[in-house]
Amino acid sequence: MDQEATHPTATAISTDPSDVENGIVEALKTVFDPEIPVDIYELGLIYDVDVQGDGAVKIKMTLTSPGCPVAGSLPGEVKSKVEGVPGVASADVELVWDPAWNPSMMSEAARLQLGMF
């Protein structure tokens, strides 16, 4: 039996698309809006994550409002955290306002955490 086939290398594991996507989600769950004690992924601020075959990642995200005080820093924090995920070569974060974010975009876990039921 080919030993390489039964024991994948760390590189092979880290570049598997599903592992990369899971790593990105976990990284996004470490980023918080400072005004709301819930991570940006559960808040529904991440609209799209597109992982390219070459390790480039494109993210579309929004903020709770256009006047959000972290508008200048949060996309940079997202970029930095995502680029730290094994298998990610680069990250491009685009801030979008359409559709406008609203509380219905939060996950059930976020609504529970904020007592919005």
N, C-alpha and C positions, 0 to 999 in steps of 0.2 A: 504494500500500500504506500502511495506517495505521501511522505511525511508532510510536505508543504500543503497538500490538500486537506489533511486532517488538523493541521495547526496553522490557521491563517496568521499572517504577520499583522502587527499593529497597524501598519499602513493600510493593509487590505480592509481591516475592520473600520478604521476611521474614515475611509473614503466611500464606504457603502452608503448609497443615497439615503436609506431609511435611518441609518445611524447618524448621518450628518443632520438630517431634518430633526430627529429627536434631540440631538445636542443643541441645535439652534433654539428649539422650543424651551429646553431647560435653561439656556442662557437668557432668553427673553424673560423667563419667569424670575430672574434675579434683578430685573430693572423695575423700579417703582416710581410712580407719580408721587412726588413728595407731599402732595395735598390729600392723597387717598391711599390708605394702607393696603392696597391690592396691587399686584404686579400688572404691568402693561398688557401682558398676554391675556390674563383672565379678565381684565377690564375691556377687552375687545378693541384695543388700540392698534393691533397688528391686523392689517387687512389682507396682506398677501406675502408669502415667502416663496421665492422661486430659486431653487438650487440648480445651477447649471452644471453640466458634466465636467467642466474644468475647475470646479470649486468656487466659482463666483456666485455670490448670493445677492439677489435683489429683493429688497423689502419695501413694501408700501405700508406706511403707518400714519396714524393721525394723532391728535391730542384731544383732550376733553373739550377744549375751546381754542379758537385762534389766539386769544390773549393769554394763553397758559404761560406762566412765568418760566417754565423750563423749555419753551419752544426752541431756544438757542442751544441748549445743552443735551436734551434727551435723545435726539437723533444721533448725536455723536457718541453717547454712551451705548446706544443700541449697536452702532457700527463696531465699536471697540469690543463689546461682549461677543458679538457674533463672529468677528474675526479671530477670537480666541478659541473657537470650536475646532477640534481636529477635523481636517478635511475641507475646511473653508479657506480658500485662497484670498478672497477679498469680499467685502460687503459694501453694497450701495444702498443707502437708506433714503427713500423719497418720502417727504412729508406731503400728504394729500388731505384735502378738505371735503372731498366728495366720495362717498356720502358723508354727511356730517355725523359725528359720533353722537350717540345718545345712550342712556342707561340700559336700554333693551339689548345692546350689543354685549353686555357683560355676561360672563358665564354664570351658570347657576351657583357655582362655588363662590364667585365674587359677590353675587347678590346676597347669598347667605352670610358671608363674612361681613357685609355692610348692613345687614339687617333690613334688606329691601324686599322682604316677602310679606 
